[in-house]
Amino acid sequence: MEKVLDRKIKMIWDFRGPGASGTAEHYQKHLEEFIVIEELKFDITGCQHYSPTHSITYMVVAEFELKEVKDILKPHRGEIYTDEV
């Protein structure tokens, strides 16, 4: 059983409107840069497009990094991340 602070947390940003997909993909690049600069434990990011007007960008952090990163980047929501196959 993994320790609580070892869990992976998926921080999510929602983008809506006609430019949602482009904005989400652009934001992902900034998250990738942030991971390198801050030397975060994981380098997991991604985009998902739900409709022409709703896309998300996400970044996965270790739970012990969550509070600091959340305060800086202000995600819209989050969930526990499981390795997707």
The first five atom37 places (N, CA, C, CB, O) and aatype in JSON, in Angstrom:
{
  "aatype": [12, 6, 11, 19, 10, 3, 1, 11, 9, 11, 12, 9, 17, 3, 13, 1, 7, 14, 7, 0, 15, 7, 16, 0, 6, 8, 18, 5, 11, 8, 10, 6, 6, 13, 9, 19, 9, 6, 6, 10, 11, 13, 3, 9, 16, 7, 4, 5, 8, 18, 15, 14, 16, 8, 15, 9, 16, 18, 12, 19, 19, 0, 6, 13, 6, 10, 11, 6, 19, 11, 3, 9, 10, 11, 14, 8, 1, 7, 6, 9, 18, 16, 3, 6, 19],
  "atom_mask": [
    [1, 1, 1, 1, 1],
    [1, 1, 1, 1, 1],
    [1, 1, 1, 1, 1],
    [1, 1, 1, 1, 1],
    [1, 1, 1, 1, 1],
    [1, 1, 1, 1, 1],
    [1, 1, 1, 1, 1],
    [1, 1, 1, 1, 1],
    [1, 1, 1, 1, 1],
    [1, 1, 1, 1, 1],
    [1, 1, 1, 1, 1],
    [1, 1, 1, 1, 1],
    [1, 1, 1, 1, 1],
    [1, 1, 1, 1, 1],
    [1, 1, 1, 1, 1],
    [1, 1, 1, 1, 1],
    [1, 1, 1, 0, 1],
    [1, 1, 1, 1, 1],
    [1, 1, 1, 0, 1],
    [1, 1, 1, 1, 1],
    [1, 1, 1, 1, 1],
    [1, 1, 1, 0, 1],
    [1, 1, 1, 1, 1],
    [1, 1, 1, 1, 1],
    [1, 1, 1, 1, 1],
    [1, 1, 1, 1, 1],
    [1, 1, 1, 1, 1],
    [1, 1, 1, 1, 1],
    [1, 1, 1, 1, 1],
    [1, 1, 1, 1, 1],
    [1, 1, 1, 1, 1],
    [1, 1, 1, 1, 1],
    [1, 1, 1, 1, 1],
    [1, 1, 1, 1, 1],
    [1, 1, 1, 1, 1],
    [1, 1, 1, 1, 1],
    [1, 1, 1, 1, 1],
    [1, 1, 1, 1, 1],
    [1, 1, 1, 1, 1],
    [1, 1, 1, 1, 1],
    [1, 1, 1, 1, 1],
    [1, 1, 1, 1, 1],
    [1, 1, 1, 1, 1],
    [1, 1, 1, 1, 1],
    [1, 1, 1, 1, 1],
    [1, 1, 1, 0, 1],
    [1, 1, 1, 1, 1],
    [1, 1, 1, 1, 1],
    [1, 1, 1, 1, 1],
    [1, 1, 1, 1, 1],
    [1, 1, 1, 1, 1],
    [1, 1, 1, 1, 1],
    [1, 1, 1, 1, 1],
    [1, 1, 1, 1, 1],
    [1, 1, 1, 1, 1],
    [1, 1, 1, 1, 1],
    [1, 1, 1, 1, 1],
    [1, 1, 1, 1, 1],
    [1, 1, 1, 1, 1],
    [1, 1, 1, 1, 1],
    [1, 1, 1, 1, 1],
    [1, 1, 1, 1, 1],
    [1, 1, 1, 1, 1],
    [1, 1, 1, 1, 1],
    [1, 1, 1, 1, 1],
    [1, 1, 1, 1, 1],
    [1, 1, 1, 1, 1],
    [1, 1, 1, 1, 1],
    [1, 1, 1, 1, 1],
    [1, 1, 1, 1, 1],
    [1, 1, 1, 1, 1],
    [1, 1, 1, 1, 1],
    [1, 1, 1, 1, 1],
    [1, 1, 1, 1, 1],
    [1, 1, 1, 1, 1],
    [1, 1, 1, 1, 1],
    [1, 1, 1, 1, 1],
    [1, 1, 1, 0, 1],
    [1, 1, 1, 1, 1],
    [1, 1, 1, 1, 1],
    [1, 1, 1, 1, 1],
    [1, 1, 1, 1, 1],
    [1, 1, 1, 1, 1],
    [1, 1, 1, 1, 1],
    [1, 1, 1, 1, 1]
  ],
  "atom_positions": [
    [[0.85, -1.19, 0.0], [0.0, 0.0, 0.0], [0.89, 1.25, 0.0], [-0.96, 0.0, 1.23], [1.81, 1.36, 0.8]],
    [[0.59, 2.18, -0.92], [1.44, 3.36, -0.99], [1.1, 4.35, 0.13], [1.28, 4.04, -2.35], [-0.04, 4.42, 0.59]],
    [[2.11, 5.08, 0.55], [1.91, 6.08, 1.58], [1.1, 7.23, 1.01], [3.26, 6.59, 2.15], [1.13, 7.48, -0.2]],
    [[0.38, 7.92, 1.87], [-0.51, 9.0, 1.43], [0.25, 10.05, 0.63], [-1.19, 9.64, 2.63], [-0.23, 10.48, -0.42]],
    [[1.41, 10.48, 1.1], [2.12, 11.55, 0.41], [2.82, 11.07, -0.85], [3.12, 12.18, 1.34], [3.41, 11.89, -1.57]],
    [[2.78, 9.79, -1.15], [3.36, 9.26, -2.38], [2.33, 9.19, -3.51], [3.94, 7.88, -2.12], [2.68, 8.85, -4.64]],
    [[1.07, 9.52, -3.21], [0.06, 9.45, -4.26], [0.34, 10.49, -5.34], [-1.35, 9.67, -3.66], [0.96, 11.52, -5.09]],
    [[-0.13, 10.19, -6.54], [-0.03, 11.13, -7.66], [-1.34, 11.88, -7.77], [0.32, 10.39, -8.99], [-2.41, 11.28, -7.74]],
    [[-1.25, 13.2, -7.89], [-2.43, 14.05, -8.0], [-2.45, 14.71, -9.37], [-2.44, 15.11, -6.87], [-1.46, 15.31, -9.79]],
    [[-3.56, 14.58, -10.06], [-3.75, 15.17, -11.38], [-4.43, 16.52, -11.21], [-4.59, 14.23, -12.31], [-5.6, 16.6, -10.84]],
    [[-3.67, 17.6, -11.48], [-4.22, 18.95, -11.42], [-4.75, 19.28, -12.81], [-3.13, 19.99, -10.94], [-4.09, 19.03, -13.81]],
    [[-5.96, 19.85, -12.86], [-6.67, 20.02, -14.13], [-7.08, 21.48, -14.32], [-7.91, 19.11, -14.17], [-7.57, 22.14, -13.41]],
    [[-6.86, 21.96, -15.55], [-7.31, 23.27, -15.98], [-8.3, 23.08, -17.12], [-6.12, 24.18, -16.4], [-7.99, 22.39, -18.1]],
    [[-9.48, 23.67, -17.0], [-10.51, 23.6, -18.05], [-10.41, 24.84, -18.94], [-11.94, 23.48, -17.43], [-10.21, 25.95, -18.45]],
    [[-10.56, 24.63, -20.23], [-10.61, 25.72, -21.19], [-11.88, 25.56, -22.02], [-9.34, 25.76, -22.1], [-12.18, 24.46, -22.5]],
    [[-12.61, 26.65, -22.18], [-13.89, 26.59, -22.91], [-13.93, 27.7, -23.95], [-15.09, 26.72, -21.93], [-13.29, 28.75, -23.8]],
    [[-14.69, 27.45, -24.98], [-14.85, 28.43, -26.05], [-14.24, 27.91, -27.34], [0.0, 0.0, 0.0], [-13.66, 26.83, -27.37]],
    [[-14.38, 28.69, -28.43], [-13.93, 28.22, -29.73], [-12.42, 27.97, -29.82], [-14.32, 29.21, -30.77], [-11.99, 27.18, -30.65]],
    [[-11.63, 28.61, -28.99], [-10.18, 28.4, -29.01], [-9.68, 27.47, -27.94], [0.0, 0.0, 0.0], [-8.48, 27.44, -27.66]],
    [[-10.57, 26.7, -27.32], [-10.21, 25.87, -26.16], [-9.08, 24.89, -26.45], [-11.42, 25.1, -25.68], [-8.16, 24.76, -25.64]],
    [[-9.12, 24.22, -27.58], [-8.09, 23.2, -27.86], [-6.72, 23.83, -28.01], [-8.45, 22.42, -29.13], [-5.74, 23.32, -27.47]],
    [[-6.63, 24.93, -28.74], [-5.34, 25.6, -28.91], [-4.8, 26.17, -27.6], [0.0, 0.0, 0.0], [-3.6, 26.09, -27.32]],
    [[-5.69, 26.73, -26.81], [-5.28, 27.28, -25.52], [-4.78, 26.18, -24.6], [-6.45, 28.04, -24.86], [-3.76, 26.35, -23.92]],
    [[-5.48, 25.06, -24.57], [-5.07, 23.93, -23.72], [-3.7, 23.41, -24.13], [-6.1, 22.8, -23.79], [-2.85, 23.15, -23.28]],
    [[-3.47, 23.26, -25.42], [-2.18, 22.77, -25.89], [-1.06, 23.75, -25.59], [-2.23, 22.49, -27.39], [0.04, 23.35, -25.24]],
    [[-1.35, 25.04, -25.72], [-0.35, 26.07, -25.39], [-0.03, 26.05, -23.89], [-0.85, 27.48, -25.81], [1.13, 26.14, -23.49]],
    [[-1.05, 25.93, -23.07], [-0.84, 25.91, -21.62], [-0.01, 24.71, -21.19], [-2.2, 25.9, -20.88], [0.79, 24.79, -20.26]],
    [[-0.2, 23.59, -21.89], [0.58, 22.39, -21.58], [2.08, 22.67, -21.72], [0.17, 21.22, -22.5], [2.87, 22.19, -20.91]],
    [[2.47, 23.44, -22.71], [3.89, 23.77, -22.9], [4.42, 24.53, -21.69], [4.1, 24.61, -24.19], [5.55, 24.3, -21.26]],
    [[3.61, 25.44, -21.15], [4.04, 26.18, -19.97], [4.16, 25.26, -18.75], [3.04, 27.32, -19.67], [5.07, 25.43, -17.93]],
    [[3.27, 24.3, -18.63], [3.36, 23.35, -17.52], [4.63, 22.51, -17.63], [2.12, 22.43, -17.48], [5.28, 22.24, -16.63]],
    [[4.98, 22.09, -18.85], [6.21, 21.32, -19.06], [7.43, 22.13, -18.65], [6.33, 20.87, -20.52], [8.35, 21.59, -18.04]],
    [[7.45, 23.42, -18.98], [8.55, 24.3, -18.58], [8.61, 24.43, -17.06], [8.39, 25.69, -19.23], [9.69, 24.39, -16.47]],
    [[7.46, 24.57, -16.43], [7.38, 24.7, -14.98], [7.96, 23.47, -14.29], [5.92, 24.93, -14.54], [8.69, 23.59, -13.31]],
    [[7.64, 22.29, -14.8], [8.14, 21.04, -14.23], [9.67, 21.03, -14.23], [7.6, 19.82, -15.0], [10.28, 20.65, -13.23]],
    [[10.27, 21.44, -15.33], [11.74, 21.46, -15.43], [12.33, 22.49, -14.48], [12.18, 21.75, -16.88], [13.27, 22.18, -13.75]],
    [[11.79, 23.69, -14.49], [12.33, 24.77, -13.66], [12.23, 24.43, -12.17], [11.59, 26.08, -13.94], [13.17, 24.67, -11.41]],
    [[11.1, 23.88, -11.76], [10.86, 23.57, -10.35], [11.37, 22.2, -9.93], [9.39, 23.67, -10.05], [11.3, 21.83, -8.76]],
    [[11.89, 21.42, -10.9], [12.43, 20.09, -10.63], [11.42, 19.2, -9.9], [13.73, 20.2, -9.81], [11.73, 18.61, -8.87]],
    [[10.21, 19.13, -10.45], [9.17, 18.32, -9.84], [9.44, 16.83, -10.04], [7.8, 18.68, -10.41], [10.2, 16.45, -10.93]],
    [[8.83, 16.02, -9.21], [9.09, 14.58, -9.21], [8.64, 13.9, -10.5], [8.4, 13.94, -8.03], [9.33, 13.01, -11.0]],
    [[7.5, 14.3, -11.04], [6.96, 13.66, -12.25], [6.95, 14.65, -13.41], [5.53, 13.13, -12.0], [6.89, 15.86, -13.21]],
    [[7.02, 14.11, -14.61], [6.92, 14.96, -15.8], [5.74, 14.51, -16.67], [8.24, 14.93, -16.62], [5.86, 14.34, -17.88]],
    [[4.62, 14.33, -16.02], [3.41, 13.86, -16.7], [2.48, 15.04, -16.94], [2.7, 12.75, -15.87], [2.02, 15.68, -15.99]],
    [[2.21, 15.31, -18.21], [1.25, 16.35, -18.59], [0.42, 15.81, -19.76], [1.96, 17.69, -18.98], [0.75, 14.77, -20.33]],
    [[-0.64, 16.51, -20.09], [-1.42, 16.11, -21.25], [-2.58, 17.03, -21.49], [0.0, 0.0, 0.0], [-2.89, 17.91, -20.69]],
    [[-3.21, 16.8, -22.63], [-4.43, 17.53, -23.02], [-5.48, 16.5, -23.38], [-4.16, 18.52, -24.22], [-5.17, 15.42, -23.89]],
    [[-6.71, 16.86, -23.13], [-7.83, 16.05, -23.58], [-8.87, 17.0, -24.14], [-8.43, 15.16, -22.42], [-9.15, 18.05, -23.56]],
    [[-9.44, 16.62, -25.29], [-10.43, 17.45, -25.96], [-11.77, 16.73, -25.9], [-10.01, 17.76, -27.44], [-11.93, 15.65, -26.46]],
    [[-12.72, 17.35, -25.21], [-14.02, 16.73, -25.01], [-15.04, 17.15, -26.07], [-14.55, 17.08, -23.65], [-15.95, 16.39, -26.41]],
    [[-14.88, 18.35, -26.58], [-15.77, 18.85, -27.63], [-15.03, 20.0, -28.31], [-17.18, 19.32, -27.04], [-13.95, 20.38, -27.86]],
    [[-15.58, 20.55, -29.38], [-14.92, 21.69, -30.03], [-14.77, 22.92, -29.12], [-15.68, 22.08, -31.27], [-13.98, 23.82, -29.4]],
    [[-15.53, 22.94, -28.04], [-15.47, 24.11, -27.14], [-15.08, 23.77, -25.7], [-16.8, 24.8, -27.14], [-15.24, 24.61, -24.81]],
    [[-14.58, 22.57, -25.46], [-14.14, 22.21, -24.1], [-12.93, 21.28, -24.18], [-15.29, 21.53, -23.3], [-13.01, 20.17, -24.7]],
    [[-11.81, 21.77, -23.64], [-10.58, 20.98, -23.55], [-10.0, 21.17, -22.16], [-9.56, 21.39, -24.66], [-10.28, 22.16, -21.47]],
    [[-9.18, 20.22, -21.76], [-8.46, 20.37, -20.49], [-6.97, 20.15, -20.72], [-9.0, 19.36, -19.43], [-6.55, 19.5, -21.68]],
    [[-6.2, 20.72, -19.83], [-4.78, 20.43, -19.71], [-4.57, 19.92, -18.3], [-3.88, 21.71, -20.02], [-5.22, 20.39, -17.37]],
    [[-3.68, 18.96, -18.15], [-3.41, 18.45, -16.8], [-1.92, 18.25, -16.57], [-4.16, 17.14, -16.58], [-1.13, 18.11, -17.5]],
    [[-1.59, 18.23, -15.3], [-0.23, 17.98, -14.85], [-0.32, 17.12, -13.59], [0.56, 19.32, -14.58], [-1.18, 17.35, -12.74]],
    [[0.55, 16.14, -13.49], [0.55, 15.24, -12.33], [1.7, 15.62, -11.41], [0.67, 13.74, -12.78], [2.84, 15.79, -11.84]],
    [[1.38, 15.76, -10.13], [2.39, 16.07, -9.11], [2.33, 15.05, -7.99], [2.18, 17.51, -8.54], [1.31, 14.38, -7.79]],
    [[3.42, 14.93, -7.28], [3.43, 14.1, -6.07], [2.64, 14.85, -5.0], [4.89, 13.8, -5.58], [2.66, 16.08, -4.95]],
    [[1.95, 14.11, -4.16], [1.09, 14.76, -3.17], [1.87, 15.72, -2.26], [0.39, 13.72, -2.33], [1.32, 16.74, -1.83]],
    [[3.12, 15.4, -1.96], [3.89, 16.3, -1.09], [4.2, 17.64, -1.78], [5.2, 15.61, -0.65], [4.53, 18.61, -1.11]],
    [[4.09, 17.7, -3.11], [4.32, 18.94, -3.86], [3.03, 19.72, -4.06], [4.95, 18.63, -5.21], [3.06, 20.88, -4.49]],
    [[1.9, 19.11, -3.77], [0.6, 19.65, -4.16], [0.34, 21.05, -3.64], [-0.48, 18.74, -3.67], [0.0, 21.93, -4.43]],
    [[0.47, 21.29, -2.37], [0.09, 22.59, -1.81], [0.87, 23.73, -2.46], [0.3, 22.6, -0.3], [0.29, 24.73, -2.87]],
    [[2.18, 23.57, -2.55], [3.01, 24.65, -3.11], [2.67, 24.89, -4.58], [4.51, 24.31, -2.97], [2.49, 26.03, -5.0]],
    [[2.57, 23.82, -5.36], [2.29, 23.97, -6.79], [0.87, 24.51, -7.0], [2.47, 22.61, -7.52], [0.66, 25.35, -7.87]],
    [[-0.07, 24.03, -6.22], [-1.46, 24.49, -6.34], [-1.56, 25.98, -6.05], [-2.38, 23.71, -5.38], [-2.29, 26.7, -6.74]],
    [[-0.84, 26.46, -5.04], [-0.88, 27.88, -4.7], [-0.29, 28.74, -5.81], [-0.12, 28.13, -3.4], [-0.74, 29.87, -6.02]],
    [[0.69, 28.22, -6.53], [1.33, 28.98, -7.61], [0.48, 28.94, -8.88], [2.72, 28.42, -7.9], [0.24, 29.98, -9.49]],
    [[0.03, 27.75, -9.28], [-0.6, 27.58, -10.59], [-2.13, 27.64, -10.59], [-0.17, 26.28, -11.16], [-2.74, 27.81, -11.64]],
    [[-2.74, 27.5, -9.45], [-4.19, 27.63, -9.28], [-5.01, 26.79, -10.28], [-4.58, 29.07, -9.42], [-5.73, 27.34, -11.11]],
    [[-4.9, 25.47, -10.18], [-5.71, 24.62, -11.07], [-7.19, 24.77, -10.75], [-5.29, 23.13, -10.94], [-7.56, 25.2, -9.65]],
    [[-8.03, 24.43, -11.71], [-9.47, 24.52, -11.51], [-10.01, 23.38, -10.66], [-10.19, 24.54, -12.85], [-10.98, 23.55, -9.93]],
    [[-9.37, 22.23, -10.76], [-9.81, 21.06, -9.99], [-8.69, 20.03, -9.99], [-11.13, 20.45, -10.58], [-7.65, 20.23, -10.62]],
    [[-8.91, 18.92, -9.29], [-7.91, 17.87, -9.24], [-8.54, 16.54, -8.88], [0.0, 0.0, 0.0], [-9.69, 16.47, -8.45]],
    [[-7.76, 15.49, -9.06], [-8.2, 14.15, -8.71], [-6.97, 13.28, -8.5], [-9.12, 13.56, -9.81], [-5.87, 13.62, -8.93]],
    [[-7.17, 12.16, -7.84], [-6.07, 11.22, -7.67], [-5.8, 10.58, -9.03], [-6.4, 10.13, -6.58], [-6.72, 10.14, -9.72]],
    [[-4.53, 10.54, -9.4], [-4.11, 10.04, -10.71], [-3.75, 8.56, -10.59], [-2.91, 10.86, -11.25], [-3.03, 8.14, -9.69]],
    [[-4.26, 7.79, -11.51], [-3.84, 6.41, -11.63], [-3.21, 6.24, -13.0], [-5.04, 5.42, -11.43], [-3.66, 6.83, -13.98]],
    [[-2.17, 5.45, -13.07], [-1.48, 5.25, -14.35], [-2.46, 4.66, -15.35], [-0.25, 4.32, -14.18], [-2.96, 3.55, -15.19]],
    [[-2.72, 5.45, -16.4], [-3.67, 5.03, -17.42], [-2.98, 4.15, -18.45], [-4.32, 6.24, -18.1], [-1.87, 4.46, -18.89]],
    [[-3.64, 3.07, -18.81], [-3.06, 2.14, -19.78], [-3.71, 2.32, -21.13], [-3.2, 0.69, -19.32], [-3.35, 1.63, -22.08]]
  ]
}
